[in-house]
């Protein structure tokens, strides 16, 4: 009678089989078939014939084996000596590909693609046309915030006018005292200090830049950085500089001698490189003039550091869209002549006919009535109010006038340059 198997026999249960370690022979072939040399019997080293049979050429000792056939190994698995060398070689190949890609993107393509697409309408490859305005070797650029033009080449000579920072001029000649004779773009000839000039005209070439900036504040700082920079120079009203980058609230500007700087956008008029300022009404002209109230008087000066009335008329007209000469005589010929009407009873001039923005040209207090020699000028800023030289000739300031007083008796002509709308 056969005995009954125990139900909990783990060696036979299906669950035990599930967790039982599986062992499978690596190779069912006899060891001799896999090429393993077996020495099945002891060798007596005294017996030379046995040793020679094992280590002789007949047993192929020392010959190369086929690792695939003998051991089932591929060539890659069987080779270990050159693994590190292959890694270095692969790294060098990858590095070379990376360097070639960088060179192609940043060096090769930028040089060959424009020529390849030259003449096409693809905006990326359209080459801008550059018309140089100041490529003649006689041109110079002013490097000082402002520079006096003197009648003669010495410091105490008569001042004719001033030129402003980054203003192009024509060089005529030098002298041994450190002065150069120049001509401005509006035809004024005189002497300036030679160290205020540079031959680098790239900062004034319109087509080399993206923006044209006209300074409308009395002065602006040009800094080394957009924020927390140091001062490079101050630029004055009517200075023209060109910019290449515009960010929120600041411009990167091109300066003489290839330098760059940063300037705030307030008090600056932005234009296209060859765009001209548009004429505005007289109230903007008067607003610009009022920024010079109580500024120091400077004969033929153009800046807040030293200004004349004719200089104020010049810079304030230019920044508000009207070309203006620098001297009083030429200014008296511009615009429309204003004729004053007279009171029917008193016969006095009606000064309300003089509008804000009108320019008055006056004879000297010592001149005989009817003299046409211009001594000074004044600008009406409001009815009965003029901007003119102070009696002590130290500042330019506001002065009240009325019909019948000394000022009205000295009027030679009144010119209206700006529209009064």
C-alpha positions as CSV (number, residue, x, y, z in Angstrom):
1,X,0.0,0.0,0.0
2,X,1.4,3.3,-1.1
3,X,1.8,6.0,1.5
4,X,0.0,9.3,0.9
5,X,2.2,12.3,0.1
6,X,2.1,15.1,2.7
7,X,0.1,18.1,1.4
8,X,2.7,20.6,2.7
9,X,5.6,19.1,0.8
10,X,7.3,22.3,-0.3
11,X,9.6,20.7,-2.6
12,X,6.8,19.6,-4.8
13,X,4.3,22.4,-4.4
14,X,3.7,24.8,-7.2
15,X,4.3,27.8,-5.0
16,X,7.7,26.5,-3.9
17,X,8.7,26.0,-7.5
18,X,7.9,29.6,-8.2
19,X,10.5,30.8,-5.7
20,X,12.9,28.0,-6.2
21,X,16.3,29.1,-7.7
22,X,16.6,28.1,-11.2
23,X,19.9,26.7,-12.2
24,X,20.7,26.0,-15.8
25,X,24.0,24.6,-17.1
26,X,26.0,27.2,-19.1
27,X,26.8,24.6,-21.6
28,X,25.7,21.0,-21.9
29,X,28.5,20.0,-24.1
30,X,31.3,17.9,-22.6
31,X,34.3,20.0,-21.5
32,X,36.4,18.3,-24.2
33,X,33.9,19.6,-26.8
34,X,34.3,23.2,-25.6
35,X,38.0,23.1,-26.1
36,X,39.1,23.0,-22.4
37,X,42.3,21.1,-22.0
38,X,42.0,18.4,-19.4
39,X,44.9,16.4,-18.0
40,X,43.1,13.3,-16.9
41,X,46.0,11.6,-15.5
42,X,49.0,12.4,-13.4
43,X,52.1,13.3,-15.3
44,X,55.3,11.9,-14.3
45,X,57.8,14.5,-15.0
46,X,60.5,12.0,-15.3
47,X,58.8,10.7,-18.3
48,X,59.9,13.2,-21.1
49,X,57.6,11.7,-23.7
50,X,54.5,12.7,-21.7
51,X,55.7,16.3,-21.2
52,X,56.6,16.7,-24.9
53,X,53.2,15.4,-26.0
54,X,51.5,18.2,-24.0
55,X,53.8,21.1,-24.8
56,X,54.7,20.2,-28.3
57,X,53.4,22.0,-31.4
58,X,51.2,19.1,-32.1
59,X,49.0,20.1,-29.2
60,X,48.8,23.7,-30.6
61,X,50.0,25.2,-27.4
62,X,50.3,29.0,-27.5
63,X,48.3,29.4,-30.8
64,X,45.5,32.0,-31.0
65,X,42.1,30.8,-30.3
66,X,38.8,31.7,-31.9
67,X,37.1,33.3,-28.9
68,X,33.7,33.2,-30.6
69,X,34.0,29.5,-31.3
70,X,35.7,28.4,-28.1
71,X,34.1,30.7,-25.6
72,X,31.1,32.4,-27.3
73,X,32.7,35.9,-26.9
74,X,32.5,38.6,-29.4
75,X,35.6,40.6,-30.5
76,X,34.6,43.6,-28.4
77,X,34.0,41.4,-25.3
78,X,37.3,39.6,-25.8
79,X,39.4,42.8,-26.2
80,X,40.2,44.9,-23.1
81,X,43.6,46.4,-23.7
82,X,42.5,49.4,-26.0
83,X,39.2,50.3,-24.2
84,X,40.5,53.5,-22.6
85,X,42.2,54.6,-25.8
86,X,39.0,54.2,-27.7
87,X,37.2,56.5,-25.2
88,X,39.8,59.2,-25.6
89,X,39.6,58.9,-29.4
90,X,35.7,59.2,-29.3
91,X,36.0,62.2,-27.0
92,X,38.4,63.9,-29.4
93,X,36.0,63.3,-32.3
94,X,33.1,64.8,-30.4
95,X,35.1,67.8,-29.4
96,X,36.2,68.4,-33.0
97,X,32.6,68.2,-34.2
98,X,31.5,70.7,-31.6
99,X,34.3,73.2,-32.5
100,X,33.5,72.9,-36.2
101,X,29.8,73.6,-35.5
102,X,30.7,76.7,-33.5
103,X,33.1,77.9,-36.2
104,X,30.4,77.3,-38.8
105,X,27.8,79.3,-36.9
106,X,29.8,82.2,-35.8
107,X,32.6,82.5,-38.4
108,X,32.0,80.7,-41.7
109,X,28.2,81.3,-42.2
110,X,28.3,85.1,-41.5
111,X,31.0,85.5,-44.1
112,X,29.6,83.4,-46.9
113,X,25.8,83.7,-46.6
114,X,25.6,87.4,-47.4
115,X,27.6,86.9,-50.6
116,X,25.4,83.9,-51.4
117,X,22.2,85.9,-51.0
118,X,23.6,89.1,-52.3
119,X,21.0,91.0,-54.4
120,X,18.0,89.0,-52.9
121,X,15.1,90.6,-51.1
122,X,15.6,88.6,-47.9
123,X,15.7,91.2,-45.2
124,X,18.4,89.4,-43.2
125,X,20.8,89.6,-46.1
126,X,20.0,93.0,-47.4
127,X,23.2,95.1,-47.1
128,X,22.6,98.7,-46.0
129,X,23.9,101.4,-48.3
130,X,26.4,103.6,-46.5
131,X,26.9,107.1,-47.9
132,X,29.8,108.7,-46.1
133,X,29.3,112.4,-45.5
134,X,32.7,113.1,-43.8
135,X,35.2,110.8,-45.5
136,X,37.2,113.8,-46.8
137,X,40.5,114.1,-44.8
138,X,39.8,117.7,-44.0
139,X,37.0,116.9,-41.6
140,X,37.4,117.0,-37.8
141,X,35.1,116.4,-34.9
142,X,34.9,118.4,-31.7
143,X,35.7,116.4,-28.6
144,X,35.0,119.0,-25.9
145,X,31.6,119.7,-24.3
146,X,31.8,123.1,-26.0
147,X,34.7,125.0,-27.6
148,X,35.1,128.7,-28.3
149,X,35.9,129.8,-31.9
150,X,38.2,132.8,-31.6
151,X,38.9,135.5,-34.2
152,X,42.6,135.1,-33.7
153,X,44.8,132.2,-32.4
154,X,45.2,133.2,-28.8
155,X,43.2,132.8,-25.6
156,X,42.2,136.5,-25.1
157,X,41.1,137.1,-28.7
158,X,37.5,138.0,-29.5
159,X,35.1,135.1,-29.3
160,X,33.1,134.7,-32.5
161,X,30.8,131.8,-31.4
162,X,31.1,128.3,-30.0
163,X,31.0,124.8,-31.4
164,X,29.4,121.8,-29.5
165,X,30.5,118.3,-28.7
166,X,30.6,115.9,-31.6
167,X,30.1,118.7,-34.1
168,X,31.8,118.2,-37.5
169,X,34.0,121.0,-38.8
170,X,36.5,121.5,-41.6
171,X,40.2,121.8,-40.8
172,X,42.0,124.6,-42.6
173,X,45.5,124.9,-41.0
174,X,47.5,124.7,-37.8
175,X,49.8,127.2,-36.0
176,X,52.6,126.7,-33.6
177,X,50.7,128.0,-30.6
178,X,48.4,125.0,-30.4
179,X,45.5,126.4,-32.4
180,X,43.8,125.2,-35.5
181,X,41.9,127.2,-38.1
182,X,38.5,125.6,-38.9
183,X,35.3,126.3,-40.7
184,X,31.9,125.3,-39.3
185,X,29.2,123.6,-41.4
186,X,27.3,127.0,-41.5
187,X,30.3,128.8,-42.8
188,X,31.9,130.5,-39.7
189,X,35.7,130.6,-39.8
190,X,38.0,131.0,-36.8
191,X,40.5,129.4,-34.4
192,X,40.0,126.6,-31.9
193,X,42.4,124.7,-29.7
194,X,44.0,121.9,-31.6
195,X,43.5,119.4,-28.7
196,X,39.7,119.8,-29.1
197,X,39.7,118.1,-32.5
198,X,39.9,114.5,-33.7
199,X,40.2,113.0,-37.2
200,X,37.9,110.1,-36.3
201,X,34.6,111.0,-37.9
202,X,32.7,107.6,-37.3
203,X,30.7,109.2,-34.5
204,X,29.0,111.7,-36.9
205,X,28.4,109.4,-40.0
206,X,24.6,109.0,-40.0
207,X,24.5,105.7,-42.0
208,X,26.7,104.0,-39.4
209,X,24.2,104.3,-36.7
210,X,20.5,103.5,-35.9
211,X,19.3,106.6,-34.0
212,X,20.0,110.3,-34.2
213,X,19.6,112.1,-30.8
214,X,19.2,115.8,-30.3
215,X,19.7,117.1,-26.8
216,X,16.8,119.4,-25.8
217,X,17.6,119.8,-22.1
218,X,20.1,122.6,-21.1
219,X,22.7,119.7,-20.4
220,X,22.8,115.9,-20.1
221,X,25.4,113.6,-18.6
222,X,27.0,110.9,-20.7
223,X,28.1,107.9,-18.5
224,X,30.3,104.9,-18.8
225,X,27.5,102.5,-18.0
226,X,23.7,102.5,-18.2
227,X,23.5,102.5,-14.4
228,X,26.0,103.4,-11.7
229,X,28.6,104.5,-14.3
230,X,31.0,107.4,-14.1
231,X,30.8,110.7,-16.0
232,X,32.4,110.8,-19.4
233,X,31.3,114.3,-20.4
234,X,28.3,116.7,-20.3
235,X,26.5,117.5,-23.6
236,X,24.7,120.7,-24.1
237,X,21.4,121.7,-25.7
238,X,21.4,121.2,-29.5
239,X,24.3,118.7,-29.3
240,X,23.7,115.9,-31.9
241,X,24.9,112.4,-31.1
242,X,24.2,109.0,-32.7
243,X,23.1,105.9,-30.9
244,X,23.2,102.2,-31.8
245,X,21.2,100.6,-28.9
246,X,18.0,101.7,-27.2
247,X,16.9,100.2,-23.9
248,X,14.2,101.3,-21.6
249,X,15.1,104.8,-20.5
250,X,18.7,104.8,-21.9
251,X,20.6,104.9,-25.2
252,X,24.1,103.6,-26.0
253,X,25.8,106.4,-27.9
254,X,28.8,106.6,-30.2
255,X,31.4,109.2,-29.1
256,X,34.4,110.7,-30.8
257,X,37.6,108.6,-30.9
258,X,35.6,105.3,-31.1
259,X,34.4,105.5,-27.5
260,X,30.8,104.6,-26.4
261,X,28.7,105.9,-23.5
262,X,25.2,105.8,-22.1
263,X,22.6,108.7,-21.9
264,X,19.2,108.9,-20.4
265,X,16.2,109.3,-22.7
266,X,14.6,112.2,-21.0
267,X,15.4,115.6,-22.5
268,X,16.4,113.9,-25.8
269,X,14.7,113.9,-29.1
270,X,15.0,110.6,-31.0
271,X,15.1,110.7,-34.8
272,X,16.1,108.5,-37.7
273,X,19.8,108.9,-38.7
274,X,19.0,111.4,-41.5
275,X,15.7,112.8,-40.3
276,X,15.3,116.5,-39.6
277,X,13.5,118.0,-36.7
278,X,9.9,119.2,-37.3
279,X,9.1,122.8,-36.7
280,X,6.9,123.4,-33.7
281,X,4.9,126.4,-32.4
282,X,6.3,129.4,-30.5
283,X,5.3,128.1,-27.1
284,X,7.9,125.3,-27.3
285,X,10.5,127.8,-28.4
286,X,9.7,130.0,-25.4
287,X,9.8,127.0,-23.1
288,X,13.3,126.2,-24.2
289,X,14.4,129.8,-23.8
290,X,13.1,129.9,-20.2
291,X,15.6,127.2,-19.2
292,X,18.4,129.8,-19.6
293,X,16.9,132.4,-17.2
294,X,19.6,133.7,-14.8
295,X,22.3,131.8,-16.7
296,X,25.7,133.5,-16.8
297,X,26.1,135.9,-19.7
298,X,28.9,134.9,-22.1
299,X,29.6,136.9,-25.2
300,X,28.4,134.7,-28.2
301,X,28.1,131.8,-25.8
302,X,25.9,128.8,-26.6
303,X,25.6,126.8,-23.4
304,X,24.1,126.9,-19.9
305,X,27.7,127.4,-18.6
306,X,27.8,130.7,-20.5
307,X,25.1,132.0,-22.8
308,X,24.3,135.0,-24.9
309,X,20.8,136.1,-26.1
310,X,21.7,135.4,-29.7
311,X,23.2,132.1,-28.6
312,X,20.0,131.1,-26.8
313,X,18.0,132.1,-29.9
314,X,20.3,129.9,-32.0
315,X,20.2,126.7,-29.9
316,X,16.5,127.0,-29.0
317,X,15.5,127.5,-32.6
318,X,17.5,124.6,-33.8
319,X,16.0,122.1,-31.3
320,X,12.5,123.2,-32.2
321,X,12.9,122.7,-35.9
322,X,14.1,126.0,-37.4
323,X,17.5,126.6,-38.8
324,X,19.0,129.7,-37.3
325,X,22.2,131.7,-37.9
326,X,24.5,132.2,-34.8
327,X,25.0,136.0,-35.0
328,X,22.5,138.9,-34.4
329,X,22.8,140.5,-37.8
330,X,21.9,137.3,-39.7
331,X,19.1,136.5,-37.2
332,X,17.5,139.9,-37.8
333,X,16.9,139.0,-41.4
334,X,14.8,135.8,-40.7
335,X,11.1,135.4,-40.3
336,X,8.3,137.8,-40.7
337,X,8.6,141.5,-39.8
338,X,6.1,142.6,-37.1
339,X,4.8,146.2,-37.3
340,X,3.4,147.7,-34.2
341,X,0.2,149.6,-34.3
342,X,-0.3,152.8,-32.2
343,X,-2.9,154.0,-29.8
344,X,-5.2,156.5,-31.5
345,X,-5.2,158.7,-28.4
346,X,-1.7,158.6,-27.0
347,X,0.1,157.6,-30.1
348,X,2.1,155.0,-28.1
349,X,2.9,151.6,-29.5
350,X,0.5,148.8,-28.6
351,X,2.9,146.3,-27.1
352,X,0.3,143.5,-27.1
353,X,1.1,143.2,-30.8
354,X,4.4,141.7,-29.7
355,X,3.7,137.9,-29.2
356,X,5.6,135.3,-27.2
357,X,8.4,134.1,-29.3
358,X,8.9,137.3,-31.2
359,X,12.6,138.5,-31.4
360,X,13.3,142.2,-30.8
361,X,16.5,143.9,-32.2
362,X,17.5,147.0,-30.3
363,X,19.9,150.0,-30.9
364,X,22.2,151.1,-28.2
365,X,20.9,153.5,-25.6
366,X,23.6,156.0,-26.6
367,X,22.6,155.8,-30.3
368,X,20.8,158.5,-32.1
369,X,17.1,157.9,-32.9
370,X,16.7,156.1,-36.2
371,X,20.1,154.3,-36.0
372,X,20.0,150.9,-37.7
373,X,23.0,149.5,-35.9
374,X,22.0,146.5,-33.8
375,X,23.3,146.6,-30.3
376,X,21.4,143.8,-28.6
377,X,18.4,141.6,-28.9
378,X,15.6,140.4,-26.6
379,X,12.9,137.7,-26.9
380,X,9.3,138.1,-25.8
381,X,8.3,135.3,-23.4
382,X,4.9,136.8,-22.4
383,X,3.0,140.0,-23.0
384,X,5.2,142.8,-21.6
385,X,8.1,140.4,-20.6
386,X,11.4,140.1,-22.4
387,X,14.4,137.7,-21.9
388,X,17.5,139.9,-22.3
389,X,20.9,140.8,-20.8
390,X,20.8,142.2,-17.3
391,X,21.8,145.8,-16.9
392,X,25.1,144.7,-15.3
393,X,25.7,142.3,-18.3
394,X,26.4,139.4,-15.9
395,X,23.3,137.2,-16.6
396,X,20.4,136.9,-19.0
397,X,17.1,137.4,-17.2
398,X,13.5,138.4,-17.6
399,X,12.6,142.1,-17.7
400,X,9.2,143.8,-17.8
401,X,8.5,146.6,-20.3
402,X,5.6,148.8,-21.3
403,X,4.7,151.3,-24.0
404,X,6.7,154.5,-24.0
405,X,9.7,153.3,-22.0
406,X,13.3,153.1,-23.0
407,X,13.1,149.6,-24.6
408,X,10.3,150.4,-27.0
409,X,12.1,153.6,-28.2
410,X,15.1,151.5,-29.1
411,X,13.4,148.9,-31.3
412,X,14.9,148.6,-34.8
413,X,12.9,145.6,-36.0
414,X,10.8,142.7,-34.6
415,X,11.0,139.3,-36.3
416,X,8.4,136.5,-35.9
417,X,10.2,133.2,-36.7
418,X,7.8,130.7,-35.1
419,X,4.1,130.4,-35.7
420,X,2.1,131.7,-32.8
421,X,-0.5,128.8,-32.8
